[in-house]
Amino acid sequence: MKNKPYEKNLHQILNRDKYQENLGYLQSLKFLKNKDELLQLYNPRFPIAVAQKYLIAELEKRKISYSLDPYGYCLRIFSPNRETPHLMHGINFGLNATSVVKIFKDKILTNEILRQDGFTLPREYILEPKGNIFETPVNNYEGLLQFTEKVGFPLIVKPNKGERGNGVMLLSNLKELEQFYQEYSNGLFDEKIAVIQEKVKGNEYRVIYLDGEILLTYMKQPFTLVGDGKTTLEKLLYLRNLKEEALEETKGILAKQGYLLTDIPAKDTQIQPYQFINDLSEQDQEVPFTEQDQEFLKKIAKSFGARFFGLDIISEGAIHEGSIIELNAKPDVLWARKISPEFNTKFWSKIIDATTGTKDKVIKKNDSSFDAGISEEEFERKVHSLIHLQNKTEILNASHGIKHGVFILLDEIEKSGFPYTIDEYGFVMTIQLPSGKNRIIYNADYGFDSSSLRRIFEDKIYTSKILRNGKFPVPNDMIIIKDRSSYSTTSNNTLACLDFAKKNGYPLIFKPNDGSLGVGVQKIFNQEQLLKALEDYNASNKGLYLLQQYIPGKDYRVIYLDGEILAAYERIPPKVVGNGISSIGQLIDKDFQDLEINKITTYLQQQNLSLDSVLPQDFEFNLLPTANIATGGFVREVQATETDRLFLERVAKYFGARYFGVDILSNGELADGVILEINKSPITKGISTASEKFRTNYPKKIWDTIKKDEGF
């Protein structure tokens, strides 16, 4: 499928009008780098350019200040009604709390909340490898067959966290079910967790909702190709902007209809290359909605505390009488604008109203990491043991008193007397507010900031670039990529990495661009290790990596919320002290438990050492390159100053953020250090262990802030 002559500059050749329209817009932004590259790479760049164009036009019409970063992703809106800017990341408008977005991405948890609140959904069966947290008493092929006998064929198979139809399959008979299960058992499915649903009869609708109002309802129609007697099926699919991976999925479906990709359909022949209705059909039709439909959507919004979402629903009658298929935190508004010119006229104005007007409360965020302060593997094992427990006392006893995720807030919520529920897996807390709305807590995501901000903080290179633009001190860095990217200002290959090393010197830090908990971080001591790291990376299927200047200094974590520093502490890597007799392995056995020996062994090898090496008397040796609590580090509480607080406040205002942890490397004051990265949900186990004051005050501060947000 590669190197097709019409694929090289696909949008220049096949979509010249759209290309020229967007190119003209981008070229008008004098400060924007890589303008042509942004448009020539792949489809997602186009929606970003289109959305920015409409949003900026609306902002300029209202004379509202804004800035767009040099890479065309991050739009910062400076409203007179807000103390801090509102950030949008691409087509993520930042209207929902990250806790809501996390739930919407997880079909199992979304469906569980919907069922608890009385909504109708298709019957489903959850399939996950044995021993994982969603395992049911009968979660195997026999259980799947029992489910199939109950609901019948056809069945819909979906990845639990898939989107845009990727990985969705239709199983029409027992043979296809057996083939799917075999592929699933061999690890060939897109994701570990598969959701198998009955196929519901009826028309499929998409409803787009914002702040109490349905903005658009349309009936989704099958994606249909129409032959012209001259063009192959393959090229017809490219003309419709189909991604190559999606093209691969259509081969078998076309083959069942007797077609090959190289076939040229006769003029006016209609072919459906998909098993499902999706968002690509020009035949999609806008349909009216009723007041009952709008109340139905409001009820869904209250269940999650959501402001903006798309609802996919199948119904043989009215929309509100249907079966909910999915909720989307980022519905395809750019496709919707083609269906309804009226929607396109009002939508962008509504978005600016929502982000800058008097309706706009400070929006919520904080994405969940494993704030339990324990490893992901241990957390999953503990949660797995809690599946059938019914109350929080049993849960806390089973987890040996470790308060993690949603359980941190239990005491404060019970003092307040608000009803709440915790899902059977221990991930999601739903707090019932006096207003009738629910407040969703997802693990340790308290919902203080917007989902667009979460996307930025998850992207280390992007966060670094924004900080650098704001004149904050950050290490030198460069992105490591296998293919061309709009981040690229040089050819990011081995020579570029070696040039970076020459300019910045060794050691260097090599780490995933979107990683957390210290996973995948390497300290590179010389050229040989750098070349080996690059070789391993290029041979892997890993995403973007970051090569970063090493900054010597003490490693600090500062946790900030709404103008206040909640904690400041030094993070100290796990280390041993030599006695001239014991090996490093023996010292580890004496002083530590649960350290990841494989990582330590690799780090030792980088320095020509092993677990059998004996350290000199009183020689201190760090066992790992990072001081992450998740990898065995420990903490020492420090006293933050007013200068430090003002420094963090400046960071918060620059991003429009409320709650975050910032990692700082410094040999002096915190405010004089270099910002290493910003964390969307900082781990609190280390400081909770070290500080009784933090253990007492932190849950109270979090809960008081939630109450203030909700107006009670």
NORLIN-V597652 format. One record per residue. N is the residue number from 0. PHI is phi in degrees with one decimal (none if undefined). D_FIRST is the distance of its C-alpha to the first C-alpha in Angstrom with 2 decimals. Layout:
n & phi & d_first
N & PHI & D_FIRST
N & PHI & D_FIRST
This chain:
n & phi & d_first
0 & none & 0.00
1 & -90.9 & 3.78
2 & 60.8 & 6.89
3 & -69.1 & 6.87
4 & -61.1 & 10.67
5 & -91.1 & 11.26
6 & -93.4 & 9.43
7 & -56.5 & 11.84
8 & -122.5 & 14.83
9 & -51.5 & 13.59
10 & -77.0 & 16.98
11 & -68.1 & 19.02
12 & -84.3 & 17.62
13 & -95.7 & 17.17
14 & -127.7 & 19.81
15 & -60.6 & 22.28
16 & -63.8 & 25.31
17 & -65.7 & 24.27
18 & -60.6 & 23.02
19 & -65.0 & 26.34
20 & -61.4 & 28.34
21 & -72.9 & 26.99
22 & -61.9 & 27.02
23 & -59.7 & 30.62
24 & -65.1 & 31.53
25 & -66.8 & 30.13
26 & -64.5 & 31.66
27 & -72.8 & 34.97
28 & -88.0 & 34.98
29 & -57.8 & 36.54
30 & -85.5 & 36.20
31 & -76.0 & 32.48
32 & -89.5 & 30.45
33 & 55.8 & 26.84
34 & -62.4 & 26.89
35 & -62.8 & 24.04
36 & -62.3 & 21.90
37 & -58.7 & 22.66
38 & -87.5 & 21.30
39 & -91.2 & 18.20
40 & -72.8 & 16.69
41 & -163.5 & 15.51
42 & -50.1 & 17.12
43 & -58.1 & 19.95
44 & -67.3 & 21.55
45 & -66.9 & 22.33
46 & -55.6 & 24.38
47 & -61.1 & 26.31
48 & -62.5 & 27.17
49 & -65.2 & 28.21
50 & -61.0 & 30.28
51 & -60.4 & 31.99
52 & -61.1 & 32.85
53 & -67.4 & 34.63
54 & -64.4 & 36.28
55 & -66.7 & 37.58
56 & -60.2 & 38.92
57 & -67.5 & 40.82
58 & -64.1 & 42.15
59 & -68.6 & 43.35
60 & -62.3 & 45.00
61 & -90.7 & 46.92
62 & 59.7 & 47.60
63 & -100.0 & 46.17
64 & -69.8 & 45.24
65 & -156.0 & 41.74
66 & -141.7 & 39.60
67 & -119.9 & 35.86
68 & -69.2 & 34.65
69 & -64.5 & 33.06
70 & -108.1 & 29.53
71 & 77.4 & 29.67
72 & -103.4 & 29.58
73 & -102.5 & 33.19
74 & -99.9 & 35.62
75 & -106.0 & 39.22
76 & -110.6 & 41.74
77 & -107.4 & 45.43
78 & -95.6 & 47.48
79 & -64.7 & 51.30
80 & -89.1 & 51.29
81 & -127.1 & 49.59
82 & -77.8 & 50.88
83 & -125.9 & 47.42
84 & -69.6 & 44.16
85 & -98.7 & 41.61
86 & -102.7 & 38.11
87 & -120.1 & 34.86
88 & -111.6 & 31.57
89 & 62.4 & 28.79
90 & -100.4 & 29.09
91 & -91.1 & 31.20
92 & -82.4 & 34.60
93 & 70.0 & 36.61
94 & -96.0 & 38.80
95 & -110.0 & 38.74
96 & -65.7 & 40.05
97 & -63.5 & 37.53
98 & -61.5 & 39.23
99 & -67.1 & 38.26
100 & -62.5 & 34.62
101 & -60.7 & 34.50
102 & -64.3 & 35.97
103 & -60.3 & 33.59
104 & -73.8 & 30.60
105 & -105.1 & 32.24
106 & -61.5 & 32.27
107 & -63.1 & 34.95
108 & -69.2 & 37.38
109 & -58.3 & 36.82
110 & -65.4 & 37.58
111 & -63.8 & 40.58
112 & -65.1 & 42.12
113 & -61.6 & 41.55
114 & -65.0 & 43.19
115 & -58.9 & 46.08
116 & -93.6 & 46.72
117 & 87.7 & 46.82
118 & -82.9 & 43.55
119 & -91.0 & 41.93
120 & -137.7 & 38.56
121 & -64.2 & 36.73
122 & -67.1 & 37.96
123 & -144.6 & 35.69
124 & -131.8 & 35.42
125 & -98.3 & 34.30
126 & -117.6 & 32.58
127 & -145.6 & 32.58
128 & -52.5 & 32.94
129 & -55.7 & 36.61
130 & 95.8 & 38.79
131 & -87.8 & 36.94
132 & -72.5 & 38.77
133 & -95.0 & 37.78
134 & -61.8 & 38.74
135 & -101.9 & 41.11
136 & -55.4 & 43.79
137 & -122.5 & 41.66
138 & -121.2 & 38.04
139 & -155.9 & 36.47
140 & -64.3 & 35.26
141 & -63.6 & 38.78
142 & -63.5 & 38.96
143 & -64.4 & 35.64
144 & -64.8 & 37.04
145 & -62.1 & 40.23
146 & -62.9 & 38.38
147 & -63.7 & 36.45
148 & -62.0 & 39.76
149 & -74.5 & 41.18
150 & -102.7 & 38.53
151 & 81.5 & 36.78
152 & -87.6 & 33.27
153 & -79.2 & 30.84
154 & -118.5 & 30.06
155 & -105.7 & 27.76
156 & -113.0 & 26.31
157 & -134.2 & 25.50
158 & -66.4 & 25.15
159 & -59.0 & 28.51
160 & -119.1 & 27.17
161 & -77.4 & 23.83
162 & -149.0 & 23.33
163 & 55.7 & 21.51
164 & 79.2 & 20.83
165 & -66.3 & 18.58
166 & 81.0 & 19.28
167 & -77.7 & 21.61
168 & -130.1 & 22.07
169 & -111.9 & 24.43
170 & -107.7 & 26.51
171 & -100.3 & 28.37
172 & -156.6 & 30.34
173 & -64.1 & 31.67
174 & -61.2 & 29.06
175 & -66.9 & 26.23
176 & -63.9 & 28.56
177 & -62.3 & 29.15
178 & -64.3 & 25.46
179 & -60.2 & 24.88
180 & -62.8 & 27.96
181 & -64.2 & 26.95
182 & -65.4 & 23.60
183 & -62.5 & 25.59
184 & -63.8 & 28.24
185 & -91.3 & 25.77
186 & 75.8 & 24.50
187 & -94.9 & 21.05
188 & -78.6 & 21.81
189 & -64.0 & 20.73
190 & -149.9 & 24.37
191 & -60.9 & 27.65
192 & -97.0 & 29.41
193 & -112.8 & 28.38
194 & -108.6 & 30.30
195 & -105.0 & 30.78
196 & -122.5 & 32.33
197 & -68.1 & 33.87
198 & -88.8 & 32.24
199 & -84.2 & 34.81
200 & -85.1 & 35.69
201 & 135.9 & 36.02
202 & -83.7 & 34.44
203 & -101.3 & 32.18
204 & -121.8 & 33.31
205 & -116.2 & 32.35
206 & -121.2 & 35.41
207 & -108.3 & 35.45
208 & -126.3 & 38.63
209 & -147.9 & 40.36
210 & 46.3 & 43.88
211 & 84.8 & 45.58
212 & -136.8 & 43.93
213 & -79.3 & 41.18
214 & -92.0 & 39.29
215 & -163.6 & 37.04
216 & -130.0 & 36.50
217 & -141.7 & 33.90
218 & -89.2 & 32.80
219 & -87.5 & 29.11
220 & -112.8 & 27.70
221 & -62.0 & 24.69
222 & -73.4 & 21.41
223 & -126.1 & 21.39
224 & -96.1 & 19.17
225 & -119.4 & 21.36
226 & -69.8 & 20.40
227 & -118.5 & 21.72
228 & 78.8 & 21.65
229 & -131.4 & 19.39
230 & -108.9 & 16.00
231 & -69.5 & 13.19
232 & -58.9 & 12.65
233 & -59.5 & 9.05
234 & -72.6 & 10.70
235 & -59.7 & 13.71
236 & -67.8 & 12.09
237 & -64.2 & 10.87
238 & -60.2 & 14.44
239 & -93.1 & 15.74
240 & 64.7 & 14.28
241 & -74.9 & 12.36
242 & -69.2 & 10.94
243 & -61.8 & 7.52
244 & -67.0 & 9.85
245 & -71.0 & 11.72
246 & -60.2 & 9.07
247 & -60.1 & 8.88
248 & -67.6 & 12.65
249 & -82.9 & 12.99
250 & -55.7 & 11.86
251 & -65.0 & 15.32
252 & -65.5 & 17.19
253 & -66.0 & 16.02
254 & -62.4 & 16.77
255 & -62.3 & 20.24
256 & -94.0 & 20.79
257 & 86.7 & 19.91
258 & -116.0 & 16.63
259 & -111.4 & 13.25
260 & -62.2 & 10.26
261 & -84.0 & 11.16
262 & -68.8 & 14.75
263 & -111.2 & 16.76
264 & -65.0 & 19.25
265 & -64.2 & 22.80
266 & -55.8 & 24.40
267 & 70.2 & 25.49
268 & -70.4 & 23.83
269 & -103.6 & 23.23
270 & -131.5 & 20.54
271 & -107.6 & 20.34
272 & -86.7 & 16.94
273 & -122.6 & 18.63
274 & -80.5 & 21.49
275 & -125.9 & 23.13
276 & -73.1 & 24.48
277 & -138.5 & 22.89
278 & -96.5 & 23.39
279 & -117.1 & 21.16
280 & -94.6 & 23.46
281 & -68.5 & 25.52
282 & -87.6 & 28.06
283 & -55.3 & 29.18
284 & -124.2 & 32.95
285 & -67.7 & 35.48
286 & -130.3 & 38.37
287 & -72.6 & 41.82
288 & -124.8 & 42.89
289 & -106.8 & 46.37
290 & -62.0 & 48.65
291 & -64.4 & 48.17
292 & -62.5 & 44.40
293 & -65.2 & 45.08
294 & -64.9 & 47.53
295 & -61.3 & 45.02
296 & -67.2 & 42.51
297 & -62.6 & 45.37
298 & -64.2 & 46.18
299 & -60.9 & 42.63
300 & -58.6 & 42.82
301 & -67.0 & 46.15
302 & -60.7 & 44.85
303 & -112.7 & 42.48
304 & 65.9 & 44.24
305 & -97.6 & 41.16
306 & -106.6 & 41.23
307 & -137.3 & 37.78
308 & -167.0 & 35.21
309 & -112.8 & 33.26
310 & -111.5 & 34.32
311 & -103.3 & 32.23
312 & -143.9 & 34.74
313 & -114.5 & 35.04
314 & -149.9 & 38.35
315 & -91.5 & 40.06
316 & -132.4 & 42.71
317 & -71.7 & 43.23
318 & -59.8 & 40.69
319 & -70.3 & 43.19
320 & -95.6 & 43.73
321 & -86.1 & 40.12
322 & -107.0 & 38.28
323 & -71.8 & 36.49
324 & -94.3 & 32.85
325 & -166.5 & 31.94
326 & -114.7 & 33.17
327 & -119.5 & 30.91
328 & -72.7 & 32.27
329 & -130.5 & 29.86
330 & -63.5 & 29.42
331 & -76.3 & 27.02
332 & -71.3 & 29.77
333 & -74.2 & 27.50
334 & -74.6 & 26.26
335 & -60.8 & 29.88
336 & -64.8 & 31.18
337 & -74.7 & 29.37
338 & -73.8 & 31.14
339 & -134.6 & 34.52
340 & -57.7 & 35.75
341 & -64.1 & 38.85
342 & -59.2 & 36.89
343 & -61.6 & 35.20
344 & -69.5 & 38.70
345 & -92.8 & 40.33
346 & -62.1 & 37.66
347 & -65.4 & 37.53
348 & -65.4 & 41.32
349 & -64.1 & 41.55
350 & -63.4 & 39.32
351 & -66.3 & 41.56
352 & -56.6 & 44.60
353 & -67.6 & 43.34
354 & -99.1 & 42.71
355 & -127.5 & 45.70
356 & -82.4 & 48.30
357 & -68.7 & 51.22
358 & -65.7 & 49.18
359 & -78.1 & 47.17
360 & -66.4 & 48.55
361 & -63.5 & 47.25
362 & -82.8 & 43.99
363 & -104.2 & 43.30
364 & -162.3 & 41.17
365 & 146.5 & 40.76
366 & -74.5 & 37.86
367 & -88.2 & 38.73
368 & -113.4 & 38.62
369 & -84.4 & 40.80
370 & -70.3 & 44.07
371 & -61.4 & 45.86
372 & 78.6 & 46.09
373 & -122.1 & 44.84
374 & -67.4 & 41.57
375 & -59.2 & 38.75
376 & -63.7 & 39.19
377 & -68.2 & 42.93
378 & -62.0 & 42.55
379 & -61.7 & 40.25
380 & -64.1 & 42.76
381 & -65.3 & 45.64
382 & -62.9 & 44.02
383 & -56.9 & 43.14
384 & -74.4 & 46.85
385 & -98.7 & 47.74
386 & -52.1 & 45.80
387 & -98.1 & 48.88
388 & -80.0 & 51.36
389 & -107.1 & 52.91
390 & -139.9 & 54.49
391 & -69.0 & 54.15
392 & -63.7 & 57.10
393 & -61.9 & 55.51
394 & -62.1 & 52.20
395 & -68.1 & 53.93
396 & -64.6 & 56.06
397 & -66.2 & 53.09
398 & -98.4 & 51.39
399 & 58.8 & 54.65
400 & 81.1 & 55.36
401 & -72.7 & 52.21
402 & -92.7 & 51.55
403 & -128.7 & 47.85
404 & 51.9 & 45.56
405 & -66.3 & 47.24
406 & -71.6 & 50.37
407 & -58.9 & 51.47
408 & -91.3 & 52.69
409 & -56.0 & 54.49
410 & -60.2 & 58.00
411 & -65.9 & 57.83
412 & -67.0 & 56.44
413 & -68.7 & 59.09
414 & -61.8 & 61.80
415 & -76.4 & 60.64
416 & 80.7 & 60.79
417 & -82.6 & 57.48
418 & -64.5 & 55.87
419 & -151.3 & 52.57
420 & -132.7 & 50.28
421 & -123.1 & 47.99
422 & -65.1 & 45.17
423 & -65.6 & 45.57
424 & -94.6 & 43.02
425 & 78.4 & 44.93
426 & -98.4 & 42.14
427 & -118.3 & 43.12
428 & -107.5 & 46.54
429 & -113.3 & 47.38
430 & -101.5 & 50.54
431 & -89.3 & 52.38
432 & -91.4 & 53.84
433 & -58.4 & 56.99
434 & -71.4 & 54.99
435 & 97.4 & 53.15
436 & -84.1 & 49.85
437 & -96.2 & 48.21
438 & -109.3 & 47.32
439 & -97.8 & 44.40
440 & -112.3 & 44.38
441 & -107.3 & 41.25
442 & 55.5 & 42.31
443 & -107.3 & 43.54
444 & -96.3 & 41.98
445 & -89.0 & 45.04
446 & 77.1 & 43.27
447 & -91.0 & 44.92
448 & -127.9 & 42.06
449 & -80.7 & 39.13
450 & -66.7 & 35.62
451 & -65.3 & 34.30
452 & -67.4 & 36.60
453 & -57.2 & 35.29
454 & -60.0 & 31.74
455 & -69.4 & 33.22
456 & -66.2 & 35.33
457 & -71.3 & 32.45
458 & -103.9 & 30.67
459 & -62.6 & 32.84
460 & -66.4 & 31.55
461 & -72.0 & 31.83
462 & -59.2 & 35.29
463 & -61.1 & 36.30
464 & -65.7 & 35.32
465 & -65.9 & 37.25
466 & -60.8 & 40.22
467 & -63.6 & 40.18
468 & -62.8 & 40.21
469 & -86.7 & 43.21
470 & 67.6 & 45.03
471 & -88.6 & 44.96
472 & -75.0 & 45.04
473 & -137.9 & 41.78
474 & -67.2 & 40.58
475 & -64.5 & 38.36
476 & -154.5 & 34.75
477 & -149.2 & 31.20
478 & -87.9 & 27.86
479 & -107.5 & 25.63
480 & -135.9 & 21.90
481 & -86.9 & 18.83
482 & -119.9 & 16.91
483 & -64.8 & 18.50
484 & -146.0 & 20.64
485 & -70.6 & 23.24
486 & -71.7 & 25.81
487 & -74.6 & 25.32
488 & -114.2 & 28.12
489 & -134.4 & 27.64
490 & -77.6 & 24.92
491 & -82.3 & 25.02
492 & -128.4 & 24.77
493 & -59.1 & 27.33
494 & -63.0 & 29.57
495 & -64.5 & 29.77
496 & -65.9 & 30.75
497 & -65.3 & 33.34
498 & -65.3 & 34.67
499 & -61.9 & 35.02
500 & -63.4 & 36.91
501 & -63.9 & 39.13
502 & -74.5 & 40.09
503 & -105.8 & 40.69
504 & 77.3 & 41.84
505 & -96.4 & 41.52
506 & -74.0 & 41.40
507 & -126.2 & 38.26
508 & -107.9 & 36.73
509 & -120.1 & 33.11
510 & -150.7 & 32.04
511 & -64.0 & 29.36
512 & -68.3 & 29.11
513 & -120.6 & 29.58
514 & -81.8 & 31.64
515 & -151.8 & 35.17
516 & 60.5 & 38.18
517 & 75.8 & 37.61
518 & -70.0 & 34.67
519 & 82.5 & 32.57
520 & -79.5 & 35.00
521 & -125.0 & 35.82
522 & -103.2 & 38.55
523 & -99.8 & 37.60
524 & -99.3 & 40.69
525 & -158.7 & 39.51
526 & -64.2 & 36.77
527 & -60.2 & 36.08
528 & -67.3 & 35.45
529 & -63.9 & 33.22
530 & -62.9 & 31.01
531 & -66.6 & 30.90
532 & -62.6 & 30.01
533 & -67.3 & 27.14
534 & -62.3 & 25.90
535 & -63.2 & 26.08
536 & -64.6 & 24.38
537 & -66.3 & 21.37
538 & -88.2 & 21.00
539 & -98.0 & 21.30
540 & -105.1 & 19.35
541 & -74.8 & 22.14
542 & -79.9 & 22.00
543 & -63.4 & 23.95
544 & -121.2 & 27.04
545 & -124.2 & 30.17
546 & -105.7 & 32.33
547 & -130.2 & 35.81
548 & -60.6 & 39.18
549 & -84.3 & 41.72
550 & -111.0 & 44.77
551 & -70.5 & 47.91
552 & 146.6 & 50.10
553 & -75.8 & 50.94
554 & -98.7 & 48.21
555 & -115.4 & 49.27
556 & -118.4 & 47.88
557 & -124.3 & 49.39
558 & -104.9 & 48.97
559 & -126.3 & 49.60
560 & -147.9 & 50.24
561 & 46.9 & 51.63
562 & 83.9 & 53.59
563 & -128.9 & 54.79
564 & -85.6 & 53.90
565 & -83.2 & 53.99
566 & -162.7 & 53.68
567 & -139.2 & 53.35
568 & -155.0 & 53.09
569 & -85.4 & 52.22
570 & -102.6 & 49.53
571 & -114.3 & 50.52
572 & -63.0 & 48.20
573 & -62.4 & 49.44
574 & -144.0 & 51.66
575 & -122.8 & 54.20
576 & -118.2 & 57.39
577 & -66.7 & 58.34
578 & -123.0 & 61.74
579 & 77.9 & 61.63
580 & -124.9 & 61.71
581 & -79.1 & 58.92
582 & -76.4 & 55.29
583 & -59.7 & 52.56
584 & -60.5 & 51.56
585 & -67.5 & 55.15
586 & -65.0 & 55.47
587 & -64.3 & 52.38
588 & -60.1 & 53.83
589 & -74.4 & 57.09
590 & -105.2 & 55.85
591 & -133.8 & 52.56
592 & -132.4 & 50.91
593 & 66.8 & 47.28
594 & -77.0 & 45.78
595 & -82.8 & 42.31
596 & -61.9 & 43.41
597 & -59.9 & 39.93
598 & -66.5 & 39.40
599 & -64.8 & 42.92
600 & -59.7 & 42.44
601 & -61.5 & 39.34
602 & -65.0 & 41.30
603 & -63.2 & 44.27
604 & -60.6 & 42.26
605 & -62.6 & 41.06
606 & -111.6 & 44.77
607 & 58.8 & 45.72
608 & -125.6 & 47.45
609 & -147.3 & 47.26
610 & -65.0 & 48.89
611 & -87.9 & 51.71
612 & -66.4 & 52.51
613 & -108.3 & 55.92
614 & -86.8 & 56.34
615 & -62.1 & 59.58
616 & -54.9 & 62.29
617 & 66.2 & 61.46
618 & -82.2 & 58.04
619 & -88.9 & 55.66
620 & -134.5 & 52.04
621 & -75.1 & 49.12
622 & -82.6 & 47.03
623 & -138.7 & 43.84
624 & -76.5 & 42.43
625 & -120.4 & 42.57
626 & -105.4 & 45.41
627 & -61.2 & 43.53
628 & -60.5 & 45.81
629 & -64.7 & 42.95
630 & -106.3 & 42.84
631 & 109.2 & 46.60
632 & -72.4 & 48.08
633 & -137.0 & 51.29
634 & -127.9 & 52.84
635 & -133.8 & 55.94
636 & -66.8 & 56.85
637 & -126.7 & 57.74
638 & -96.0 & 59.55
639 & -79.3 & 57.54
640 & -102.0 & 59.49
641 & -63.0 & 59.62
642 & -61.9 & 57.79
643 & -62.5 & 54.96
644 & -62.5 & 54.93
645 & -64.9 & 54.76
646 & -63.5 & 51.86
647 & -65.4 & 49.91
648 & -64.4 & 50.94
649 & -65.1 & 49.50
650 & -61.1 & 46.14
651 & -60.0 & 46.34
652 & -66.7 & 47.22
653 & -64.5 & 44.50
654 & -94.0 & 41.82
655 & 69.4 & 43.83
656 & -102.3 & 43.84
657 & -111.1 & 46.57
658 & -133.8 & 45.85
659 & -169.2 & 44.10
660 & -115.8 & 44.72
661 & -116.1 & 44.47
662 & -97.7 & 44.33
663 & -127.6 & 46.52
664 & -106.9 & 47.40
665 & -154.2 & 50.92
666 & -105.0 & 54.00
667 & -137.6 & 56.22
668 & -71.1 & 56.12
669 & -57.4 & 53.04
670 & -67.7 & 52.87
671 & -95.5 & 52.87
672 & -88.2 & 49.81
673 & -108.8 & 46.10
674 & -78.9 & 43.74
675 & -84.4 & 41.21
676 & -166.9 & 39.38
677 & -118.0 & 40.15
678 & -110.1 & 39.81
679 & -71.2 & 39.25
680 & -145.2 & 41.40
681 & -67.4 & 43.58
682 & -71.4 & 44.76
683 & -116.4 & 48.52
684 & -60.6 & 49.55
685 & -60.0 & 50.82
686 & -71.8 & 52.96
687 & -64.4 & 54.11
688 & -67.6 & 55.44
689 & -83.7 & 57.14
690 & -132.7 & 58.62
691 & -65.3 & 60.67
692 & -60.1 & 60.92
693 & -65.9 & 57.14
694 & -58.5 & 56.99
695 & -81.0 & 59.60
696 & -82.4 & 58.56
697 & -62.4 & 54.76
698 & -60.3 & 54.47
699 & -64.6 & 57.28
700 & -65.5 & 55.64
701 & -61.9 & 52.29
702 & -68.2 & 54.07
703 & -60.6 & 56.42
704 & -68.9 & 53.47
705 & -61.6 & 51.77
706 & -61.7 & 55.11
707 & -64.0 & 55.53
708 & -59.1 & 52.07
709 & -88.9 & 52.89
710 & 78.6 & 56.33
711 & -140.5 & 58.65
